[in-house]
């Protein structure tokens, strides 16, 4: 096979499309189970999107560690960070987990901002255990953002686009 651009190595089909051989779309129950497995896996990172509320609508995207605690997404970051300010300003965010052939999108609203020094033990310990990082070791201005998912979508291939919404209005779709 001739490379598309001379001098570049050809990428194998398995590397480009790791789920290309999956036998059709997963049932909803399996997609929810796979989504929860992704959200609860240790050392899970997500791309967190936010934008300012100053009228300029400047989008911002950053990778952050997360924890899934009691059906909530928990992030830890400096209170003065652009992401924390953006989410606090517009009270919502979108998170993306996985890769393009096994993606989970979470649209969430800010439920609570908890300063590190005021965090209940269950929140701080739960975050540290799953995120594989303990922000209490560097508490200088860190906060936990507790996010309530409103919509969760998950799909692997085009055949899973139909039925990709697994949570709507904060409730799992049956």
NUVOLO-964383 format. One line per field, with one value per residue (C-alpha): residue number from 1; x, z, y. Coordinates in nm, 2 decimals, always signed. Layout:
nr	c(NUM | ...) .
x	c(X | ...) .
z	c(Z | ...) .
y	c(Y | ...) .
This chain:
nr	c(1 | 2 | 3 | 4 | 5 | 6 | 7 | 8 | 9 | 10 | 11 | 12 | 13 | 14 | 15 | 16 | 17 | 18 | 19 | 20 | 21 | 22 | 23 | 24 | 25 | 26 | 27 | 28 | 29 | 30 | 31 | 32 | 33 | 34 | 35 | 36 | 37 | 38 | 39 | 40 | 41 | 42 | 43 | 44 | 45 | 46 | 47 | 48 | 49 | 50 | 51 | 52 | 53 | 54 | 55 | 56 | 57 | 58 | 59 | 60 | 61 | 62 | 63 | 64 | 65 | 66 | 67 | 68 | 69 | 70 | 71 | 72 | 73 | 74 | 75 | 76 | 77 | 78 | 79 | 80 | 81 | 82 | 83 | 84 | 85 | 86 | 87 | 88 | 89 | 90 | 91 | 92 | 93 | 94 | 95 | 96 | 97 | 98 | 99 | 100 | 101 | 102 | 103 | 104 | 105 | 106 | 107 | 108 | 109 | 110 | 111 | 112 | 113 | 114 | 115 | 116 | 117 | 118 | 119 | 120 | 121 | 122 | 123 | 124 | 125 | 126 | 127 | 128 | 129 | 130 | 131 | 132 | 133 | 134 | 135 | 136 | 137 | 138 | 139 | 140 | 141 | 142 | 143 | 144 | 145 | 146 | 147 | 148 | 149 | 150 | 151 | 152 | 153 | 154 | 155 | 156 | 157 | 158 | 159 | 160 | 161 | 162 | 163 | 164 | 165 | 166 | 167 | 168 | 169 | 170 | 171 | 172 | 173 | 174) .
x	c(+0.00 | +0.14 | +0.16 | -0.07 | +0.23 | +0.58 | +0.81 | +0.54 | +0.50 | +0.18 | -0.04 | -0.20 | -0.58 | -0.59 | -0.42 | -0.66 | -0.98 | -0.94 | -1.31 | -1.37 | -1.43 | -1.70 | -2.01 | -2.27 | -2.38 | -2.37 | -2.70 | -2.79 | -2.72 | -2.37 | -2.30 | -2.40 | -2.19 | -1.89 | -1.95 | -1.95 | -1.64 | -1.46 | -1.59 | -1.48 | -1.15 | -0.84 | -0.63 | -0.90 | -0.84 | -1.09 | -1.07 | -1.27 | -1.42 | -1.54 | -1.59 | -1.58 | -1.90 | -1.75 | -1.93 | -1.61 | -1.71 | -1.35 | -1.35 | -1.09 | -0.99 | -0.77 | -0.70 | -0.78 | -0.80 | -1.15 | -1.33 | -1.69 | -1.84 | -2.21 | -2.31 | -2.11 | -1.80 | -1.54 | -1.25 | -0.97 | -0.80 | -0.67 | -0.96 | -0.78 | -0.75 | -0.93 | -1.12 | -1.25 | -1.35 | -1.52 | -1.72 | -1.82 | -1.92 | -2.15 | -2.22 | -2.17 | -1.90 | -1.85 | -1.61 | -1.48 | -1.33 | -1.18 | -1.06 | -1.25 | -1.35 | -1.47 | -1.59 | -1.80 | -1.93 | -2.06 | -2.25 | -2.27 | -2.37 | -2.18 | -2.35 | -2.09 | -1.75 | -1.57 | -1.25 | -0.98 | -0.97 | -1.35 | -1.38 | -1.55 | -1.32 | -1.54 | -1.49 | -1.12 | -1.04 | -1.27 | -1.11 | -0.75 | -0.82 | -0.96 | -0.76 | -0.43 | -0.34 | -0.41 | -0.45 | -0.45 | -0.07 | -0.06 | -0.37 | -0.26 | -0.59 | -0.73 | -1.10 | -1.31 | -1.58 | -1.87 | -2.05 | -2.39 | -2.42 | -2.72 | -2.65 | -2.41 | -2.35 | -2.13 | -2.05 | -1.77 | -1.87 | -2.12 | -2.36 | -2.38 | -2.48 | -2.84 | -2.91 | -2.59 | -2.77 | -2.75 | -2.84 | -3.09 | -3.19 | -2.97 | -3.14 | -3.02 | -3.23 | -3.39) .
z	c(+0.00 | -0.10 | +0.18 | +0.14 | +0.19 | +0.09 | +0.38 | +0.63 | +0.77 | +0.68 | +0.99 | +1.01 | +1.00 | +1.36 | +1.49 | +1.31 | +1.38 | +1.69 | +1.71 | +1.34 | +1.39 | +1.66 | +1.57 | +1.55 | +1.82 | +2.19 | +2.37 | +2.59 | +2.91 | +2.79 | +2.68 | +3.03 | +3.20 | +2.97 | +3.04 | +3.41 | +3.39 | +3.21 | +3.46 | +3.76 | +3.63 | +3.83 | +3.70 | +3.45 | +3.27 | +3.07 | +2.83 | +3.01 | +2.79 | +2.92 | +2.80 | +2.96 | +3.05 | +2.97 | +2.63 | +2.44 | +2.45 | +2.45 | +2.45 | +2.66 | +2.67 | +2.93 | +3.04 | +3.41 | +3.64 | +3.75 | +4.00 | +3.97 | +4.32 | +4.39 | +4.03 | +4.02 | +3.83 | +4.07 | +3.94 | +4.15 | +4.02 | +4.14 | +4.22 | +4.02 | +3.70 | +3.39 | +3.39 | +3.75 | +3.68 | +3.35 | +3.50 | +3.80 | +3.57 | +3.34 | +3.58 | +3.31 | +3.12 | +2.87 | +2.94 | +2.69 | +2.79 | +2.58 | +2.22 | +1.90 | +1.85 | +2.21 | +2.34 | +2.63 | +2.64 | +2.96 | +2.98 | +3.34 | +3.56 | +3.86 | +4.17 | +4.43 | +4.46 | +4.77 | +4.89 | +4.97 | +5.34 | +5.37 | +5.18 | +5.37 | +5.41 | +5.17 | +4.89 | +4.94 | +5.00 | +4.72 | +4.47 | +4.58 | +4.56 | +4.20 | +4.05 | +4.17 | +4.29 | +4.61 | +4.58 | +4.96 | +4.93 | +4.75 | +4.88 | +4.78 | +4.65 | +4.51 | +4.50 | +4.41 | +4.15 | +4.20 | +3.87 | +3.82 | +3.48 | +3.28 | +2.96 | +2.89 | +2.54 | +2.44 | +2.11 | +1.93 | +1.57 | +1.34 | +1.41 | +1.77 | +1.69 | +1.72 | +2.09 | +2.20 | +2.47 | +2.78 | +3.03 | +2.97 | +3.22 | +3.49 | +3.47 | +3.30 | +2.99 | +3.01) .
y	c(+0.00 | +0.34 | +0.60 | +0.90 | +1.13 | +1.03 | +0.98 | +0.90 | +0.55 | +0.36 | +0.31 | -0.04 | -0.08 | -0.22 | +0.10 | +0.33 | +0.14 | -0.07 | -0.16 | -0.21 | -0.58 | -0.54 | -0.73 | -0.46 | -0.21 | -0.29 | -0.31 | -0.01 | -0.21 | -0.30 | +0.06 | +0.19 | -0.08 | +0.01 | +0.39 | +0.33 | +0.12 | +0.40 | +0.67 | +0.46 | +0.33 | +0.44 | +0.74 | +0.84 | +1.17 | +1.37 | +1.66 | +1.94 | +2.21 | +2.55 | +2.90 | +3.24 | +3.43 | +3.77 | +3.79 | +3.69 | +3.32 | +3.21 | +2.83 | +2.65 | +2.29 | +2.12 | +1.76 | +1.69 | +1.39 | +1.30 | +1.08 | +0.94 | +0.96 | +0.90 | +0.96 | +1.29 | +1.39 | +1.54 | +1.75 | +1.91 | +2.22 | +2.56 | +2.79 | +3.07 | +2.86 | +2.96 | +2.64 | +2.68 | +3.04 | +2.95 | +2.66 | +2.87 | +3.16 | +2.96 | +2.67 | +2.40 | +2.21 | +1.92 | +1.64 | +1.39 | +1.05 | +0.78 | +0.80 | +0.87 | +0.50 | +0.46 | +0.80 | +0.91 | +1.27 | +1.42 | +1.74 | +1.85 | +2.14 | +2.27 | +2.15 | +2.26 | +2.42 | +2.28 | +2.44 | +2.18 | +2.28 | +2.23 | +1.90 | +1.62 | +1.31 | +1.10 | +1.35 | +1.41 | +1.04 | +0.92 | +1.16 | +1.07 | +0.70 | +0.71 | +0.99 | +0.84 | +1.19 | +1.37 | +1.75 | +1.77 | +1.73 | +2.07 | +2.25 | +2.60 | +2.73 | +2.40 | +2.33 | +2.03 | +2.10 | +1.86 | +1.83 | +1.68 | +1.50 | +1.61 | +1.41 | +1.13 | +0.99 | +0.70 | +0.53 | +0.34 | +0.33 | +0.49 | +0.19 | +0.31 | +0.67 | +0.58 | +0.54 | +0.71 | +0.91 | +0.70 | +0.98 | +1.26 | +1.53 | +1.37 | +1.02 | +0.71 | +0.62 | +0.28) .
